[in-house]
């Protein structure tokens, strides 16, 4: 062996050792906190810094969540300027529409209960049906679509329209918020256990004039589901797949069924958090997704605007909550879908921002305050 060959061999061995060291360092260096992964699901990704989001604040919260299992948040996603910039998944107790699942370690590939965020999706389907002229107007009487229940029609109930259902202002007697869902006397539980949920809702007496007062009612949303089935000729899940999910590139979902075999329009949808973020971004983008108009802009303008005084300090649109946050003495308006247990999708137009939370806080008093704190004290202050 010549001296040149010897030196070349030493150089090759040195380079191999250096490459091995780099590979080992890469394996030992964890990915940045909450760093999204590029997949073929239609999302672009970016680092928080690239879109004016402070990653340190989000990571500090993530560390606290890992140290506080009782918080039981399962996922946090942040989308800004149309790009996923932060997504973090956790382990916690969960349910599948009330059936305990035990400890679940979540990741981006897994479906999660949305509970009443399903209502927001149902409202989007109403907008699409209007655009397709399968519904003529939000002021159509609901009994036009439900002739099987004509025996329940009274002069007061004859005034009920799709708009009253969307704004939860039917005036029908309904107790879904004062009585907990663990109590069989809760109106929503009684409806879901009924052989004919729609007849149960329509059998309730009118106690206030339609349109006069907001009363939270999953029954109103289930009637919207029934009307969509009648108007489109498709089950709710089939219609959603064709006109909403497939255009958004949502390929995996589950929609739980009522005893009558119909999709539970008010609470039964299960999606991946990334796909929930697509729903949020669709609303943020006035119904557009990748250059295609999926939901009419004028309908979404109405859906995300205050239509009636809702619960507490919130207004209510079309199956969406309308509220505001105060950050650094600045008011920030948002529209949102809320679901039992801490399921949230916040749409914040002034910041071009979507925030998704999933959680397992179904019976916890933390579900309202904790999710609000994450939005108001963690995410919004991190956005420049």
Order of alpha helices (4+ residues) and beta strands (2+ residues): alpha-beta-alpha-beta-beta-beta-beta-beta-alpha-alpha-alpha-alpha-alpha-alpha-beta-beta-alpha-beta-beta-alpha-beta-beta-beta-beta-beta-beta-alpha
